[in-house]
Amino acid sequence: MACSHPDTQANFENVKAVVVATLGIKDRADGLVPESELLGNLPELDSLAVVELLIALQDRFGIEIEDDEVVGDIFETLGQLTAFIDAKVR
């Protein structure tokens, strides 16, 4: 995912900050890019962490995420998660 649009770049940085804070991975934050794989790559991202992350994202962006919207694909990469949030805030 290219983050060339200013809003998208800002959303990426905000999503990244929520992921880093929720998962407690500040030591790896600098290496996170849109192509960074989440599910299966971050051991901290277990089922409980997914729920905590969704709650944190809802709070940060003022959005509502419905249960049926939560599919594994949105957690494949940080860019995909950002694209999902971008679609919710527009």
N, C-alpha and C positions, 0 to 999 in steps of 0.2 A: 504494500500500500504506500503510495507516494503521499507525503504530507506537505503538499505545496500550498494549499489554500490556508490562509492565516487561521481561520476558525478551526480547521481540521488539525493544524499543528498545535494550536492551543488545547484542543480537546485531547490530542494524543498525549501531550505533556501532563494534562490533568488525569487522564486515565492511568498513565504510567505512575504518577504520584500515588494514586489510590491503590494500585496493585502493589507497589513497593511498600507502602505503609501497612496495608492489610496483611500482606504475606511476611512482613518483617525482613525484607531482602535488600535493605539499603546498601549493603556491601556490593551488590550486583546491579544497582540501578544504572550506572553509567553505561553498562553493556546492553541495556534493553533498547531495542530498535523495533520498528513496526513488524519486521520479519521474525522477531523473537518468538519461538514456540513457547506456549504456556502449558497446556495439558500434556502430560507425559514428560515434560522437560523440567518443570519446577515441582520438586517433591512436596513443597509447601502447599501447592494447589490441590488439596484433597476436597472431598465433598463438603465438609464443613466450611472450608476456606472459600469455596464457590459461593455458598450462601452468604458468608460475611462480606465477600467482595461485591455481590449483587446489592446488598443493603448499603454498603459504602458508596457505590456508584449512584444509586438512587438518591442518597442524601447529597452527594457532591453536585449532581447535575439537576436535581429537582425533577426527576422523572419517575415514572412507574413502570416496572418491568413485570409483566404477567408471567405466570408459571409456564404457559405454553410457548412463550418466546425463548425460554432457556433451553438451548440445544448445544451440544458439544462443539459445533462448528464455530460458535462465537468465541470460544475459548481456545481455538487452535493457535492463533498468533495474537500478539498485542495489537497489531494492525487491524485484525478482524474484530477484536473487541472494541477498538476505537470506532470502526465503521458502524458497528451496532449502536454504539452510544451516539454517534453523529446522527444517525437516522432517527433516534428517539428524541433528540433535542431540537430537531428542525420541524 
